[in-house]
Amino acid sequence: MKTYKLLFLLLIFIQISCNSQHKKINGISFVASRDTINTNHISPVLKAQSNYVALMPFGFIRQLSSPKIIHNTSRQWFGETERGLLQYAKTFQNKKVKIMVKPQIWVWKGEYTGLIEMKTEAEWKVLEDSYASFILTYAKAAQKIKADILCIGTELEKFVLKRPKYWKELIAKIRKVYRGKLTYAANWDEFKRVTFWGDLDYIGIDAYFPLSDKKSPTIHELDEGWQPHKKEIIRIQNQYQKKIVFTEYGYRSVDYNAKEPWNYNKNSGEVNLQAQVNGLEVIHKQFWKEDWFAGGFLWKWFYAHEKVGGLKNNMFTPQNKPAEITLRKLHLQND
């Protein structure tokens, strides 16, 4: 009798372990701030039923042709530094929220990082050494906090395509100091050209795919808009046999939000709260039930919850909008 009981308990344990391993990432991108955070700042994240957060320390370059990355300095906001990452991560981990460390580059004046490109071999070498210093700082920090995922770069298309040997070698260096899962955040029109997916654990996509030219597209129109993009995602997934993770996804609460979902010009468009709800519902409907899909990280969430978003806000955050309620519902469904 004792033997059967032990076998029964073992089977339950195995089933729980399997379910845990296949749980979807219901993540949010938690924006760094000037300050430390506490449980008051993360309780809205928990209420949204998020089981992961992406924490985003930053490095800065002066212009697209500048080879030096400034990072982890006393002049940066606390949350953008290594100390900030460690403090944020500990606070979330105390509440059983898992971490993706996602270091990012900011180009002065907000120019697109995918266009970073050097003019000479000497400048490329300086950039490569500088980027290695930047990313290895946070790879070591990610290991220190036992982060579940490390994103090795975000939307760096020209750098990635023009220096493939460097990136292969960099991944090997990262593996020596960090033992968790690795991904890279490719832009929606970049992911099919990345050559090193085979060396990573997830294919990462910033999923701002254009879906519709309509002012306020319906669920059906958004479903239709996803089909060619989903077909291409499946093709790349089959090629590399790696799970897909949306390292960023999201929609503004604005008219025409599915035409150019990456557009963050706050002066463009009238507030449209339902368009944001529709976008979130459809992306979850299309992907979260797929076995080959690991989950995703909503863009974006601010720490001072009571002061951001709201019914007059036309930007990406779902905070204090109908989309926040929708997100909670979707996360519960996908749990």
C-alpha positions as CSV (number, residue, x, y, z in Angstrom):
1,M,0.0,0.0,0.0
2,K,2.8,2.4,0.9
3,T,4.5,1.7,-2.5
4,Y,1.3,2.7,-4.4
5,K,1.0,5.8,-2.4
6,L,4.6,6.8,-3.1
7,L,4.0,6.2,-6.8
8,F,0.9,8.2,-6.8
9,L,2.6,11.2,-5.1
10,L,5.5,10.9,-7.6
11,L,3.2,11.1,-10.5
12,I,1.5,14.2,-9.1
13,F,4.9,15.8,-8.5
14,I,5.9,15.0,-12.1
15,Q,2.7,16.5,-13.5
16,I,3.1,19.7,-11.4
17,S,6.7,20.0,-12.6
18,C,5.7,19.6,-16.2
19,N,2.9,22.1,-15.9
20,S,5.3,24.6,-14.3
21,Q,7.8,24.1,-17.1
22,H,5.2,24.9,-19.7
23,K,3.6,27.9,-18.0
24,K,3.4,30.8,-20.4
25,I,5.4,34.0,-19.8
26,N,2.8,36.6,-18.8
27,G,5.4,39.4,-18.6
28,I,5.5,43.2,-18.5
29,S,8.3,45.6,-19.3
30,F,8.9,47.4,-16.0
31,V,10.4,50.9,-16.7
32,A,13.4,52.0,-14.7
33,S,13.0,55.1,-12.5
34,R,15.1,57.4,-10.4
35,D,14.2,55.7,-7.2
36,T,14.3,52.3,-5.4
37,I,11.1,50.3,-5.5
38,N,9.0,48.6,-2.8
39,T,6.0,46.3,-2.6
40,N,3.7,49.2,-3.1
41,H,5.2,49.7,-6.6
42,I,4.9,46.1,-7.6
43,S,1.5,45.2,-6.2
44,P,-0.3,46.5,-9.3
45,V,2.0,44.1,-11.4
46,L,0.8,41.3,-9.2
47,K,-2.8,42.4,-9.5
48,A,-2.3,42.2,-13.3
49,Q,-1.4,38.5,-12.8
50,S,2.1,39.0,-14.3
51,N,4.5,36.2,-13.5
52,Y,7.6,37.8,-15.2
53,V,9.0,41.3,-15.5
54,A,11.6,42.5,-17.9
55,L,14.1,44.8,-16.1
56,M,15.9,47.2,-18.4
57,P,19.2,48.8,-17.4
58,F,20.4,51.3,-20.1
59,G,23.6,52.3,-21.9
60,F,23.8,55.5,-23.9
61,I,25.6,56.5,-27.1
62,R,25.8,60.1,-28.5
63,Q,24.9,59.3,-32.1
64,L,24.5,56.4,-34.5
65,S,28.1,56.5,-35.5
66,S,29.5,56.8,-31.9
67,P,31.4,53.6,-30.9
68,K,31.4,54.1,-27.1
69,I,28.6,53.0,-24.8
70,I,28.2,54.9,-21.5
71,H,26.7,52.7,-18.9
72,N,26.4,52.0,-15.1
73,T,27.3,55.5,-14.1
74,S,26.3,57.7,-11.1
75,R,24.7,60.1,-13.5
76,Q,22.0,57.6,-14.6
77,W,18.7,56.9,-13.0
78,F,19.0,54.4,-10.2
79,G,16.9,51.8,-12.1
80,E,19.0,52.0,-15.2
81,T,22.2,50.8,-13.3
82,E,23.5,47.6,-12.0
83,R,22.6,48.5,-8.4
84,G,19.1,49.4,-9.5
85,L,18.7,46.1,-11.4
86,L,19.7,44.1,-8.3
87,Q,17.3,46.1,-6.0
88,Y,14.4,45.8,-8.4
89,A,15.0,42.1,-9.0
90,K,15.2,41.2,-5.3
91,T,11.9,43.1,-4.7
92,F,10.1,41.2,-7.4
93,Q,11.7,37.9,-6.6
94,N,10.5,38.2,-3.0
95,K,7.0,38.0,-4.5
96,K,7.8,35.0,-6.7
97,V,7.9,37.1,-10.0
98,K,10.6,35.9,-12.4
99,I,13.1,38.1,-14.2
100,M,14.3,38.8,-17.7
101,V,17.3,41.1,-17.7
102,K,17.0,43.2,-20.9
103,P,19.9,45.8,-21.2
104,Q,19.1,48.4,-23.8
105,I,20.9,51.1,-25.7
106,W,19.5,54.7,-26.0
107,V,20.8,56.9,-28.7
108,W,20.6,60.6,-27.9
109,K,17.6,62.3,-29.5
110,G,15.9,58.9,-29.6
111,E,17.3,57.7,-32.9
112,Y,16.6,54.1,-33.9
113,T,19.2,51.6,-32.5
114,G,18.9,49.4,-35.6
115,L,20.8,52.0,-37.6
116,I,23.9,52.0,-35.3
117,E,26.7,51.5,-37.7
118,M,30.4,52.3,-37.7
119,K,32.4,53.7,-40.7
120,T,35.8,52.0,-40.1
121,E,37.1,48.7,-38.8
122,A,38.8,50.5,-35.9
123,E,35.5,52.1,-34.9
124,W,33.7,48.7,-35.1
125,K,36.4,47.2,-32.8
126,V,35.8,50.0,-30.2
127,L,32.0,49.5,-30.4
128,E,32.4,45.7,-30.0
129,D,34.7,46.0,-27.0
130,S,32.4,48.6,-25.5
131,Y,29.2,46.5,-26.1
132,A,30.9,43.5,-24.6
133,S,31.8,45.4,-21.4
134,F,28.2,46.6,-21.2
135,I,26.4,43.3,-21.8
136,L,28.9,41.2,-19.7
137,T,28.3,43.6,-16.7
138,Y,24.6,42.7,-16.9
139,A,25.2,39.0,-17.7
140,K,27.2,38.7,-14.4
141,A,24.5,40.6,-12.6
142,A,21.8,38.3,-14.1
143,Q,23.7,35.3,-12.8
144,K,24.0,37.0,-9.4
145,I,20.2,37.3,-9.1
146,K,19.6,34.0,-10.9
147,A,17.5,35.7,-13.6
148,D,15.6,33.2,-15.7
149,I,16.3,35.0,-19.0
150,L,18.9,37.4,-20.3
151,C,18.3,39.3,-23.5
152,I,21.6,40.0,-25.1
153,G,20.5,43.0,-27.2
154,T,17.5,44.9,-28.5
155,E,16.9,46.0,-32.1
156,L,20.5,46.3,-33.2
157,E,20.0,45.1,-36.8
158,K,22.9,46.7,-38.6
159,F,25.3,45.8,-35.8
160,V,24.0,42.2,-35.8
161,L,24.0,41.7,-39.6
162,K,27.3,43.3,-40.3
163,R,29.3,41.7,-37.5
164,P,28.1,38.1,-37.3
165,K,31.4,36.6,-36.1
166,Y,31.5,39.0,-33.2
167,W,28.0,38.1,-32.0
168,K,28.7,34.3,-32.1
169,E,31.8,34.9,-30.0
170,L,30.0,37.2,-27.6
171,I,27.3,34.6,-27.0
172,A,30.0,32.1,-26.0
173,K,31.5,34.7,-23.6
174,I,28.1,35.3,-22.1
175,R,27.5,31.6,-21.6
176,K,30.7,31.5,-19.4
177,V,29.3,33.9,-16.9
178,Y,25.5,33.4,-17.1
179,R,23.8,30.0,-16.9
180,G,20.2,30.9,-17.6
181,K,18.3,31.2,-20.9
182,L,19.4,33.6,-23.6
183,T,17.4,35.5,-26.2
184,Y,17.8,38.5,-28.4
185,A,15.1,41.1,-29.1
186,A,14.8,41.4,-32.9
187,N,12.6,44.0,-34.3
188,W,9.5,42.7,-36.1
189,D,11.1,43.2,-39.6
190,E,14.5,42.0,-38.5
191,F,14.0,38.6,-36.8
192,K,14.0,36.6,-40.1
193,R,17.5,37.8,-40.9
194,V,19.2,37.1,-37.6
195,T,21.8,34.3,-38.0
196,F,22.5,33.2,-34.4
197,W,19.1,32.0,-33.3
198,G,20.6,28.5,-33.1
199,D,23.0,29.6,-30.4
200,L,20.2,31.0,-28.2
201,D,17.4,29.5,-26.2
202,Y,14.5,31.6,-27.5
203,I,13.8,33.5,-30.7
204,G,12.9,36.9,-29.4
205,I,10.7,39.3,-31.4
206,D,9.6,42.9,-30.6
207,A,6.2,42.2,-32.1
208,Y,5.1,45.5,-33.5
209,F,3.8,44.0,-36.8
210,P,1.5,46.2,-38.9
211,L,-1.9,44.6,-38.9
212,S,-4.5,47.1,-40.3
213,D,-4.9,50.6,-41.8
214,K,-8.3,51.0,-40.2
215,K,-9.0,53.7,-37.6
216,S,-10.3,51.2,-35.1
217,P,-9.9,47.7,-36.5
218,T,-12.2,45.0,-35.3
219,I,-11.2,41.7,-33.8
220,H,-11.8,39.9,-37.1
221,E,-9.7,42.5,-39.0
222,L,-6.8,42.1,-36.6
223,D,-7.0,38.3,-36.8
224,E,-6.8,38.6,-40.6
225,G,-3.9,41.1,-40.3
226,W,-1.9,38.6,-38.2
227,Q,-2.0,35.7,-40.7
228,P,1.0,36.5,-43.0
229,H,3.1,37.5,-40.1
230,K,2.2,34.4,-38.1
231,K,3.1,32.3,-41.1
232,E,6.6,33.8,-41.2
233,I,7.1,33.4,-37.5
234,I,6.2,29.7,-37.7
235,R,8.6,29.3,-40.7
236,I,11.5,30.7,-38.6
237,Q,10.4,28.7,-35.5
238,N,10.5,25.5,-37.6
239,Q,13.8,26.4,-39.1
240,Y,15.6,26.7,-35.7
241,Q,13.3,24.6,-33.5
242,K,13.4,27.2,-30.8
243,K,10.4,28.6,-28.9
244,I,9.3,32.1,-29.8
245,V,9.1,34.8,-27.1
246,F,7.7,38.3,-27.7
247,T,10.4,40.3,-26.0
248,E,8.1,43.3,-26.4
249,Y,4.5,43.6,-27.6
250,G,1.8,46.1,-27.1
251,Y,-0.5,48.7,-28.6
252,R,-1.2,52.3,-27.9
253,S,-4.7,53.5,-26.9
254,V,-5.0,55.6,-30.0
255,D,-6.7,55.6,-33.4
256,Y,-4.9,53.6,-36.1
257,N,-2.8,51.8,-33.5
258,A,-2.4,48.7,-35.6
259,K,-1.1,50.6,-38.7
260,E,2.4,51.3,-37.3
261,P,2.3,49.8,-33.8
262,W,5.9,51.0,-33.1
263,N,5.0,54.7,-33.5
264,Y,5.4,56.4,-30.1
265,N,4.8,60.0,-31.2
266,K,2.5,61.1,-28.4
267,N,1.1,63.9,-30.5
268,S,-0.2,61.5,-33.1
269,G,-3.8,60.4,-32.9
270,E,-6.9,60.7,-30.7
271,V,-7.4,58.5,-27.7
272,N,-9.0,55.1,-28.5
273,L,-9.2,52.9,-25.5
274,Q,-11.1,50.1,-27.3
275,A,-8.4,49.8,-30.0
276,Q,-5.8,49.0,-27.3
277,V,-8.1,46.3,-25.8
278,N,-8.7,44.7,-29.2
279,G,-5.0,44.6,-30.0
280,L,-4.2,42.8,-26.7
281,E,-7.1,40.4,-27.0
282,V,-6.1,39.3,-30.6
283,I,-2.4,38.9,-30.0
284,H,-3.1,36.7,-27.0
285,K,-5.7,34.8,-29.0
286,Q,-3.3,34.2,-31.9
287,F,-0.2,33.1,-29.9
288,W,-0.6,32.2,-26.2
289,K,-2.2,28.8,-26.9
290,E,0.5,27.7,-29.3
291,D,2.9,25.1,-28.0
292,W,5.9,26.7,-29.7
293,F,5.2,30.1,-28.2
294,A,6.7,30.8,-24.8
295,G,4.9,34.0,-24.0
296,G,5.7,37.7,-24.0
297,F,6.4,41.0,-22.2
298,L,3.9,43.8,-22.5
299,W,5.3,47.3,-23.4
300,K,5.2,49.0,-20.9
301,W,4.6,49.5,-17.2
302,F,5.6,52.4,-14.9
303,Y,6.4,52.1,-11.2
304,A,4.2,55.0,-10.0
305,H,0.9,53.3,-10.9
306,E,-1.5,55.9,-9.6
307,K,0.2,58.7,-11.6
308,V,0.4,57.2,-15.1
309,G,-1.9,56.1,-17.9
310,G,-5.6,56.9,-17.5
311,L,-8.5,57.4,-19.8
312,K,-7.0,60.5,-21.5
313,N,-3.6,58.8,-22.2
314,N,-2.9,57.7,-25.8
315,M,0.4,55.9,-25.1
316,F,1.4,52.2,-24.7
317,T,0.8,51.7,-21.0
318,P,-2.4,49.8,-20.1
319,Q,-2.3,51.3,-16.6
320,N,-5.6,52.8,-15.3
321,K,-7.3,52.0,-18.6
322,P,-9.7,49.3,-19.7
323,A,-6.7,47.5,-21.2
324,E,-5.4,46.9,-17.6
325,I,-8.5,44.9,-16.8
326,T,-8.2,43.0,-20.2
327,L,-4.6,42.2,-19.5
328,R,-5.5,40.7,-16.1
329,K,-8.2,38.6,-17.7
330,L,-5.9,37.4,-20.4
331,H,-3.1,36.5,-18.0
332,L,-5.6,34.5,-15.9
333,Q,-6.7,32.6,-19.0
334,N,-3.2,31.9,-20.1
335,D,-2.0,30.8,-16.7
